[in-house]
Amino acid sequence: MSGALEPRVRVLLDPDWASGSLVDDVRRGLGGRPRRLPPKWLYDDVGAGLFDEITRLPEYYPTEAERAILTAHAAEVAEACDAATLVELGSGTSDKTRTLLDAFRSPGRSHGPLRRFVPVDVSDATLRGAATMLAERYPGMAVEAVVGDFTLHLGHLPRGDRRLVAFLGSTIGNFYLEERRAFLGALADSLDTGEWLLLGTDLVKDVDRMVAAYDDDAGLTERFIRNCLTVVNRELGADFDQGAFSYAPLWDARMERIDMRLRAEEPSVVRVPGADLVVELATGEELCIEISTKFRLEGIATELADAGFEVAETWTDPAGDFALTLARRT
């Protein structure tokens, strides 16, 4: 396309990152209590495909609720924010973000069109494909993709323009409280005063409806969560028996989150030779695979303020299921 700039891709992850990180996470997570396996290992090719199917399930409301907010309010976000660079953490294919990019690239925007887009993701192949497509779709906009882990590489984000960091999909809800505080603090430290954050968060609502979103009738979420065992078996030679575990999603009312766990139905000894680890599991013992915290608007504002951000504006979908919060680094 005429005027399209060649996308740039910067790789911050070394080739052995995945295998080394998996070993560290498995040793730390399965070697302690409660037993945990970090959810990032759900997203191999099979897991990514399953999650894509999950987002289209009738029970799974967050994706379309956030898309509705972006469709209705992207122009307001672009007008309220004077950023010239948009950074997206965990960008994937940047599907929903195109609505934001359209608004920020509008000739009528009072701050001028966005000059640069920086998608950040651990998947090199996905990122390169998306970067090429976006460079063609938005001629004249620089696309500077970063292959990196946003929990490790916030300090390496490109500088030079006022930035807006988009962290969508309520991915922030996958962090435990102490992890969330640390992440938001590190993100604030990586930004200059006056720079921006656009945060997507799923809101507290009817418990049955929240649980159903992670215990769908088609069983896709269960297959997605079980895929973590498949990854550890394949990559580290473990001998997890899928049939020895039941899927146990539950609502933690105190922490206001959905916990997705696998519960041992019988005593077992699991060997993980690639991590030099043997794990003894008792009947009823659980593996914590993923959480999805739900938020309240006042809680979001408090957590952001504690990290060094001030809320500028918040938008929700008509049903009040989901929120997008625009905040500024103080």
N, C-alpha and C positions, 0 to 999 in steps of 0.2 A: 504494500500500500504506500502511496506517495507520502513522504514526510515521516514515515515510521522510523524510529530510532532503534538500532540494534540493542536488544536487551543485554545487560551485563549480569553475570552470575558469579558471586563470591562464595567460595566454599570454606566454612570455618570448622567443619567436622572432618577429622582424619579418617582414613578408610577403615580403621579398626575400631572406630568409636562405638558402633552398635554392639559388637561382640563383647568388648571390654566393659561397657556400661551395663549390659545385660547381666554379666557375671557379678558385678558389684551390687546391682539391685537385687538379684536373687539371693546372694549371701546375706545382705542386710535385711531383706524383707522376710525370707523364710527362716532365717537364723534366729529371729527374735519373736516376741509376742506382743500384740497379736500378729499372726502370720499375714504378710502382705505381699502382693505382687503389683508393681507400679503399672497403671493402666496404659502407659505409652506403648507397652509391648503387646497390646491388643491390636495395634494398627499395622500388621503386615498386610500383604496384598489381599488375603482372605478377609481379615478383620476390617480393612478399609471398605471393601465391597459390602460387607454385612452392615457396617454403620451407614453407608449410603442408602441401603434398603430401609434401615430403621427410620431414617429421617423422613421417609415417605409413608410410614405407617399411620393409620388414623389415630392410634393412641398417642403417638409421639408429636406433641404440639409445639415444642420449642422452636424448631427450624422455621416453620411457617409463621409463627407469631413474630419472630425477629424479622423475617423478611417483610411482613406487613408493616412493621414500624419503619424499616428502611425505605420502603416504597412511599409511605405517607410523609416521612419527615427528613429524608436525606437532604433536601434543599435547605431546610432549616439548620441542619447540622453544618452544612457547607458555609452558610451565611454567618452562623454564630462563631465560626472558628476561622482564624486567620492563617492557618497552616498552609505551607506551600509544598510540603512533603507528607505523604500518607504512608505509614508503616503498618503492615498487618502481621500480627503474630499468629503462627499456626495457620497460615493462609490456605494451604491445600490448593484447590483450583480457583480460589478467590471468586466463587460463584456469586454469593450475596454481595460481595464488595463492589461488584460492577455497578450496582445501584448507587453506591457512594461515589465511585469514580465519575459516573455520569454527572452527578450533581456538582462535584468539585471541579470538573472540567467545563462546566457551563460557561459560555462567554459572558453571561449576565451576572456572574458572581462578583460581588463588590470588591473582594480581595484579589481578584484575578484568578485565572485557571490554575489548578494544581500543576506543579512542574515535575514532580517525581513521585513514583510509587515504589515502595520497598517491601515486597512480600518475603516473609521469613518462614521457613519450614524445614523439617529434617529430611524430607523426601526430595532427593536431587531430581529424579525423573519427573515427578509431578510439578515441581517448581519450574523446571526448564520449559515444560510444555505450556504451563500457564503464562510464564513470562513472555514467550513468543507470541501467544495469542493476544495478550494485553498490549504489547508493543504495536501490534498491527491494528488493534481496535482503537487505540488512542494515539494517533500520530502526533509527534511533537512532545509527548510526555516521556521522560526517561524512566525506564524500568530497571531497577538495580536489585536483583533478587539475592537473598542471602540464605545459603544452605547452612542452617544452624539450629541449635536447641535454645529456645527462648528462655529457658531457665538458667542457661549458662552464658549466653552471649549478648545480653542487653547492652553491655558497655561497648559493643562493637557495631552498634547500629550507625549507619551513615549520618553525618552531621552536615551543617552548612546552611540549611533552611529551617524555618520554624516547623516543627513536626507535630503531627497527630498520630498517636499510636492507637490502632484499632485492635481490640481483643474481644472477639465476638463469640457467639455460640454458647455462652455461659461456661466456657472452658475454665474460667476462674473458679467455678464451683467444684471442679475435680481436685482442687487443692484442699488438704486439711487446713484447719484454721491457722495453725502456726506457720504452715507453708505459705498460705495466702498472705499473711502479714509480711513474711519475708520477701515474697515475690513483689508485692505492691511497693514495699520500701525500696527494693532494688530497682524497680522500674522508675520510681520517683527520682532516685539518685542518678539514673541514666539520662534524665531529661533536664533541660534548662528551665529556669523560671519563665512562665508564660507559655510553655508548650502544653500539649493537650493529650488526653486519654479519652477514648470512646469505648465504654465497657458494656458488654451484653450480659445480662443476668436473668436467670429464671426466678420467678417470684413464688412465694408460698401461696398455696391454694388448697382446694379440697384434697385430703390425703388419698382417698381412693383413686382420684384422677392422676395424682403424681405417681403413685405406685404402679398404676396400669401402664404408664408411659415406659416403664422399665421391666414390665412383666407381660408383654404383648401376647395376644392369642396365637400368633404365628410362631412364637418361640424364637424370634430372631435375636432378641437381646440376650437370651440364655446362650444361644450359639456364639454370640459375640463375646460374652464373658468367658465361656469355656475355651475360646480360642487362645487365651493366655496360656493355658496348660499345653495346648498344642505347640505353641511357639517355644516354650521351655523344653518340651520333649524333643523337638526337632533341632533346636540350636545348641542345647547343652546335654543332649543324650539322657534326659530325665525319663523316669518310668511312671509318670502320673497315669492312673487309670481313670478315664473320664466317668466310667460307670460307678466308681466309688464315691462320687460327689453329687449332691443335689444343688440346684440353683436356689439361692435364698435372698431375694430382694426384700428389704424392709425399710420402714420409715423410722428414723431416729428423731423423736420429737424434741429431745433436749438440744441437739445440734442442728435441728431442722434440715435434715439431709436424707437422701435415699442412699442406703448402703447396698451394694451389689456384691454378694459373697457366694462362695462355694463351700458347702458344708459336707464334711466327711461322714459317710453313712456307716462306716466300719473302721476299726483300727487299721492303720497301714504304715508301712515304712517306704518312703520315697527316696530314691537315690538320684542325685543330680551330679554325675561325674564331671561335667564340664565346669562346675562351680566347686568341685571337691566338697560336696555337702550331702549329708544324710538327714532326712527330716522324718521324725516319728509323729504321726498324727493320731489322736484319740477319736473315738466316735463322738460326733457332734462338734469337733473342733472346726473352726472356719478359716478360710483364706479370704482376706479382704482384697478384692480386686479393684473396685472403682467406687467412688462416691460421687454424688451430684447434690451439692448444697443448694438449697433454695433461699432466697433473700427477701428481705423487707426493705422498702425504699429508705427508711430512716437508718437501717443498719448499713446499707451501702454507703450512704453519705458519711457515716461515722468511720467506717473502715478506710474510706478514701482520705478523710481528713487526718486520720492517725498516720497515714503514709505520706502526707504532704500535698494532697490535692484538694481543691475546692470545687464543689459541684456547680456547674454553670446552668445546666438544663437536664431534665429527664423526660423521656417519652415512653409511653407504654402502648401496647396494642389495645383495641377497643375492649377486649375482655379482661384486661389487666393481668394477663398471664406472664408477660415478659417485659423487661425494661431495657432501654438503652440510656446510659448516663454519660453526658459530656462533662468532663472535669478538667480543670486547669492546674498545672503545677504551680504551687505558691512559692 
